[in-house]
Amino acid sequence: MGIWQKILETGLRGFFKEGALTVTWPDGSETSFGDGVGETVGLHIHSEALPRRILTNPDLAFGEGYVSGDLTFKEDDLDGFLRLALTNRNKGGGFLFQSTRAVRKLARAALLYNPLGRAQDNVAHHYDLSAQLYDMFLDTDRQYSCAFFPDPDLTLEDAQIEKKRHIARKLCLEPGMRVLDIGCGWGGMALTLAQEFGVHVTGVTLSKEQHALATSRVQQAGLSDKIDIRLQDYREVDEVFDRVVSVGMFEHVGPRNYTEFFSHLSRLMGDDSVCLIHTIANDGAPILTSPWITKYIFPGGHIPSMQEIAPHYEKTDLRLTDVEVWRNHYAETLRHWYDRFAANQAEAEALYDEAFVRMWRYYLKTSEHTFRYGRQVVFQMQFSRAHTTVPLTRDYIYAS
């Protein structure tokens, strides 16, 4: 037994106080952790170098180990391991997941700086992947953000429709209004707002793939006179709009840029404008984003807390008129995405390779469990300038 394995055993013993985890080491020996209650999760470490990497940066090393095959689970029970790990982390979890926190804090400012050029590169890393990939797991409208499940038995398609209509009601739309959609994705929100609510939409995205497909969808729908999709940074838009909406974009702004974001948002809104920001968030104190996620999935991404957001909009003349917290809706959305992706795994492997498939599965499943067992939620923040622009009760949101 090497020194790194001995240290990792100590760390795992301090971390896993509840449940049952059995680790098989590279030499074939086994060690059990936890109180032994519940179904045993089997973890197999195949690489002698992996224990040292886990101790150096556990979040990154676990993800990389799973993707490379240096780390596997009995019956590929990633679900069981994540439930067990997050349950124990929520109860304190020893030093294992705290070991690199100081280093990551020092690097945080540089990692979350998103000027115009870097912002487009970060977007391209994720959103300019093959269109076929997204067809494998998203709904038919390609909504790549949290769906809304007022009924837990809704299909993914219906839950995404509910999300778009819920947001539209919060915008207090009237026919003919001009709406800016910041981070418009593949155009689904713009199409819904124009078709169902009779507004004119300007959508901006930094993804070339999204811009091309969204533009094509608008043309096919015969709505080119009502929807303008631009390959443009929101900071370069110079018009004023009646309404502004942004779904799933704020996570990519980065704390260093929040003041700039809200300053531009204020500039884009008229005196009677309403804005709705829909973002993944942390419902507790500020946290550091997973280094595995920032390296492989969303470079430049950051999950904000309200403590991080508030000081920046407070510098503007915008009023926070409503905050809604969605709990577990994203966990259910990700469950649907994972199941659809798993059903198309062979097609995804042919498109990319086995390692990519394992990476995408790890991304979707770890994200689901972070929402289900961690402190990640979705904030819907509504802003206006005048405190009388939005109705004084929430009845209007739920009116049929």
Beta strands, then each sheet from edge to edge (+ up, - down):
strand 1: 21-24
strand 2: 30-33
strand 3: 41-45
strand 4: 71-73
strand 5: 178-182
strand 6: 200-205
strand 7: 227-231
strand 8: 241-247
strand 9: 269-282
strand 10: 319-326
strand 11: 376-384
sheet 1: 2+ 1- 3- 4+
sheet 2: 7+ 6+ 5+ 8+ 9+ 11- 10+
end
